[in-house]
């Protein structure tokens, strides 16, 4: 995984776990199945309007944190800690 990607988008995993199909999420959000497909296939969190994220969470009965995973990048984390300390 490239070093600049420390937040992973897990929509694909959450949808699989909940057994929700693209067409079901698309209908709930009022978007096309292709749009849902693109949202599922990215590893990096896409730019989402708060309303869209809210709709995804409502459809999946989950919290925003369920859709994200923090993957520490030791170099960046330690440099941030040094700046804050």
N, CA and C atoms as a LAMMPS dump frame, in Angstrom:
ITEM: TIMESTEP
0
ITEM: NUMBER OF ATOMS
255
ITEM: BOX BOUNDS ff ff ff
-5.0000000000000000e+02 5.0000000000000000e+02
-5.0000000000000000e+02 5.0000000000000000e+02
-5.0000000000000000e+02 5.0000000000000000e+02
ITEM: ATOMS id mol type element x y z
1 1 1 N 0.847 -1.171 0
2 1 2 C 0 0 0
3 1 3 C 0.895 1.238 0
4 2 1 N 0.645 2.234 -0.859
5 2 2 C 1.474 3.429 -0.89
6 2 3 C 1.468 4.128 0.465
7 3 1 N 2.567 4.78 0.785
8 3 2 C 2.719 5.387 2.093
9 3 3 C 1.731 6.514 2.364
10 4 1 N 1.228 7.189 1.335
11 4 2 C 0.345 8.323 1.566
12 4 3 C -1.093 7.898 1.846
13 5 1 N -1.415 6.629 1.768
14 5 2 C -2.778 6.152 2.009
15 5 3 C -2.856 5.519 3.384
16 6 1 N -3.341 6.29 4.351
17 6 2 C -3.428 5.753 5.705
18 6 3 C -4.872 5.501 6.136
19 7 1 N -5.841 5.927 5.35
20 7 2 C -7.243 5.658 5.631
21 7 3 C -7.775 4.774 4.502
22 8 1 N -8.263 3.589 4.864
23 8 2 C -8.784 2.661 3.852
24 8 3 C -10.305 2.665 3.893
25 9 1 N -10.925 2.714 2.73
26 9 2 C -12.376 2.73 2.533
27 9 3 C -12.845 1.289 2.433
28 10 1 N -13.806 0.882 3.282
29 10 2 C -14.206 -0.517 3.371
30 10 3 C -15.656 -0.752 2.948
31 11 1 N -16.195 0.075 2.071
32 11 2 C -17.581 -0.093 1.652
33 11 3 C -17.815 -1.489 1.08
34 12 1 N -16.91 -1.967 0.268
35 12 2 C -17.069 -3.285 -0.347
36 12 3 C -17.219 -4.369 0.724
37 13 1 N -16.375 -4.32 1.743
38 13 2 C -16.419 -5.325 2.803
39 13 3 C -17.716 -5.235 3.611
40 14 1 N -18.127 -4.015 3.935
41 14 2 C -19.34 -3.843 4.734
42 14 3 C -20.562 -4.305 3.948
43 15 1 N -20.618 -3.96 2.665
44 15 2 C -21.744 -4.403 1.841
45 15 3 C -21.776 -5.926 1.742
46 16 1 N -20.62 -6.539 1.602
47 16 2 C -20.569 -8.011 1.514
48 16 3 C -21.038 -8.636 2.822
49 17 1 N -20.582 -8.09 3.932
50 17 2 C -20.966 -8.615 5.245
51 17 3 C -22.477 -8.479 5.472
52 18 1 N -23.057 -7.366 4.997
53 18 2 C -24.49 -7.13 5.173
54 18 3 C -25.327 -7.773 4.056
55 19 1 N -24.621 -8.336 3.064
56 19 2 C -25.262 -8.967 1.904
57 19 3 C -26.185 -7.996 1.162
58 20 1 N -25.705 -6.76 1.007
59 20 2 C -26.451 -5.738 0.282
60 20 3 C -25.894 -5.639 -1.131
61 21 1 N -26.762 -5.729 -2.108
62 21 2 C -26.338 -5.685 -3.509
63 21 3 C -26.224 -4.243 -3.989
64 22 1 N -25.444 -4.067 -5.07
65 22 2 C -25.271 -2.739 -5.664
66 22 3 C -26.607 -2.096 -5.975
67 23 1 N -27.53 -2.875 -6.562
68 23 2 C -28.802 -2.282 -6.959
69 23 3 C -29.627 -1.85 -5.76
70 24 1 N -29.485 -2.548 -4.625
71 24 2 C -30.216 -2.164 -3.422
72 24 3 C -29.688 -0.85 -2.845
73 25 1 N -28.361 -0.719 -2.777
74 25 2 C -27.781 0.527 -2.279
75 25 3 C -28.063 1.666 -3.246
76 26 1 N -27.985 1.386 -4.537
77 26 2 C -28.273 2.407 -5.538
78 26 3 C -29.698 2.934 -5.37
79 27 1 N -30.648 2.038 -5.168
80 27 2 C -32.045 2.449 -4.987
81 27 3 C -32.201 3.278 -3.713
82 28 1 N -31.524 2.867 -2.645
83 28 2 C -31.62 3.592 -1.375
84 28 3 C -31.029 4.997 -1.477
85 29 1 N -29.983 5.144 -2.299
86 29 2 C -29.304 6.434 -2.42
87 29 3 C -29.813 7.272 -3.584
88 30 1 N -30.577 6.649 -4.485
89 30 2 C -31.04 7.379 -5.669
90 30 3 C -29.926 7.648 -6.666
91 31 1 N -28.999 6.684 -6.781
92 31 2 C -27.903 6.799 -7.746
93 31 3 C -27.886 5.534 -8.599
94 32 1 N -27.014 5.508 -9.605
95 32 2 C -26.958 4.356 -10.498
96 32 3 C -26.143 3.225 -9.876
97 33 1 N -26.377 2.018 -10.356
98 33 2 C -25.59 0.867 -9.91
99 33 3 C -24.123 1.053 -10.243
100 34 1 N -23.832 1.685 -11.389
101 34 2 C -22.439 1.938 -11.757
102 34 3 C -21.758 2.843 -10.742
103 35 1 N -22.484 3.823 -10.214
104 35 2 C -21.916 4.71 -9.189
105 35 3 C -21.597 3.921 -7.926
106 36 1 N -22.48 3.029 -7.543
107 36 2 C -22.224 2.187 -6.371
108 36 3 C -21.029 1.284 -6.641
109 37 1 N -20.952 0.713 -7.824
110 37 2 C -19.822 -0.146 -8.194
111 37 3 C -18.512 0.611 -8.029
112 38 1 N -18.466 1.851 -8.52
113 38 2 C -17.239 2.659 -8.402
114 38 3 C -16.923 2.963 -6.934
115 39 1 N -17.947 3.245 -6.13
116 39 2 C -17.722 3.5 -4.706
117 39 3 C -17.166 2.265 -3.997
118 40 1 N -17.593 1.094 -4.426
119 40 2 C -17.142 -0.154 -3.794
120 40 3 C -15.72 -0.52 -4.182
121 41 1 N -15.294 -0.168 -5.364
122 41 2 C -14.027 -0.67 -5.888
123 41 3 C -12.815 0.18 -5.535
124 42 1 N -13.011 1.294 -4.829
125 42 2 C -11.86 2.114 -4.45
126 42 3 C -11.411 1.735 -3.045
127 43 1 N -10.115 1.827 -2.798
128 43 2 C -9.566 1.554 -1.471
129 43 3 C -9.468 2.827 -0.643
130 44 1 N -9.373 3.942 -1.335
131 44 2 C -9.229 5.23 -0.677
132 44 3 C -10.606 5.871 -0.55
133 45 1 N -10.883 6.47 0.587
134 45 2 C -12.204 7.06 0.791
135 45 3 C -12.463 8.131 -0.255
136 46 1 N -13.589 7.992 -0.965
137 46 2 C -13.928 9.01 -1.972
138 46 3 C -14.462 10.261 -1.295
139 47 1 N -14.468 11.356 -2.037
140 47 2 C -15.096 12.574 -1.533
141 47 3 C -16.595 12.351 -1.569
142 48 1 N -17.214 12.514 -0.416
143 48 2 C -18.648 12.292 -0.314
144 48 3 C -19.29 13.488 0.369
145 49 1 N -20.434 13.884 -0.136
146 49 2 C -21.228 14.889 0.566
147 49 3 C -21.735 14.248 1.846
148 50 1 N -21.911 15.023 2.905
149 50 2 C -22.419 14.454 4.157
150 50 3 C -23.739 13.7 3.961
151 51 1 N -24.584 14.191 3.066
152 51 2 C -25.864 13.523 2.812
153 51 3 C -25.654 12.136 2.222
154 52 1 N -24.654 11.989 1.361
155 52 2 C -24.37 10.685 0.741
156 52 3 C -23.847 9.71 1.779
157 53 1 N -22.912 10.168 2.616
158 53 2 C -22.387 9.309 3.669
159 53 3 C -23.507 8.914 4.63
160 54 1 N -24.366 9.852 4.955
161 54 2 C -25.514 9.568 5.813
162 54 3 C -26.401 8.497 5.18
163 55 1 N -26.652 8.609 3.873
164 55 2 C -27.472 7.623 3.17
165 55 3 C -26.845 6.242 3.169
166 56 1 N -25.535 6.188 2.974
167 56 2 C -24.832 4.903 2.991
168 56 3 C -24.953 4.275 4.377
169 57 1 N -24.741 5.075 5.413
170 57 2 C -24.828 4.55 6.78
171 57 3 C -26.241 4.096 7.11
172 58 1 N -27.238 4.827 6.656
173 58 2 C -28.621 4.422 6.903
174 58 3 C -28.934 3.111 6.191
175 59 1 N -28.529 3.003 4.918
176 59 2 C -28.819 1.802 4.131
177 59 3 C -28.112 0.569 4.695
178 60 1 N -26.904 0.764 5.23
179 60 2 C -26.118 -0.354 5.745
180 60 3 C -26.275 -0.545 7.25
181 61 1 N -27.036 0.335 7.88
182 61 2 C -27.217 0.296 9.331
183 61 3 C -25.856 0.206 10.019
184 62 1 N -24.999 1.198 9.708
185 62 2 C -23.654 1.212 10.262
186 62 3 C -23.255 2.631 10.631
187 63 1 N -22.111 2.75 11.262
188 63 2 C -21.522 4.033 11.615
189 63 3 C -20.455 4.377 10.574
190 64 1 N -20.153 5.68 10.367
191 64 2 C -19.091 6.032 9.416
192 64 3 C -17.778 5.307 9.705
193 65 1 N -17.463 5.111 10.981
194 65 2 C -16.224 4.419 11.338
195 65 3 C -16.174 2.976 10.872
196 66 1 N -17.346 2.369 10.639
197 66 2 C -17.378 1.001 10.122
198 66 3 C -16.88 0.939 8.684
199 67 1 N -16.935 2.07 7.995
200 67 2 C -16.548 2.13 6.59
201 67 3 C -15.086 2.524 6.388
202 68 1 N -14.404 2.846 7.486
203 68 2 C -13.026 3.334 7.402
204 68 3 C -12.106 2.495 8.268
205 69 1 N -10.863 2.384 7.829
206 69 2 C -9.838 1.723 8.63
207 69 3 C -8.597 2.585 8.598
208 70 1 N -8.081 2.909 9.763
209 70 2 C -6.846 3.677 9.874
210 70 3 C -5.665 2.72 9.821
211 71 1 N -4.761 2.966 8.897
212 71 2 C -3.556 2.147 8.764
213 71 3 C -2.372 3.064 9.025
214 72 1 N -1.759 2.941 10.203
215 72 2 C -0.676 3.859 10.543
216 72 3 C 0.501 3.752 9.584
217 73 1 N 1.03 4.896 9.255
218 73 2 C 2.247 4.996 8.46
219 73 3 C 3.29 5.53 9.431
220 74 1 N 4.15 4.649 9.918
221 74 2 C 5.06 4.992 11.009
222 74 3 C 5.825 6.287 10.783
223 75 1 N 6.297 6.52 9.583
224 75 2 C 7.052 7.735 9.312
225 75 3 C 6.221 8.989 9.514
226 76 1 N 5.008 8.971 9.005
227 76 2 C 4.149 10.151 9.126
228 76 3 C 3.647 10.327 10.544
229 77 1 N 3.304 9.242 11.203
230 77 2 C 2.768 9.352 12.557
231 77 3 C 3.845 9.902 13.486
232 78 1 N 5.067 9.384 13.398
233 78 2 C 6.114 9.842 14.294
234 78 3 C 6.474 11.291 14.02
235 79 1 N 6.428 11.737 12.755
236 79 2 C 6.747 13.135 12.474
237 79 3 C 5.652 14.053 12.996
238 80 1 N 4.405 13.601 12.971
239 80 2 C 3.32 14.406 13.527
240 80 3 C 3.46 14.46 15.04
241 81 1 N 3.762 13.334 15.666
242 81 2 C 3.922 13.298 17.118
243 81 3 C 5.05 14.229 17.536
244 82 1 N 6.148 14.26 16.781
245 82 2 C 7.271 15.141 17.12
246 82 3 C 6.864 16.593 17.027
247 83 1 N 6.051 16.961 16.063
248 83 2 C 5.609 18.344 15.906
249 83 3 C 4.692 18.734 17.062
250 84 1 N 3.82 17.824 17.467
251 84 2 C 2.861 18.101 18.547
252 84 3 C 3.557 18.119 19.899
253 85 1 N 4.547 17.269 20.097
254 85 2 C 5.212 17.152 21.417
255 85 3 C 5.983 18.398 21.783
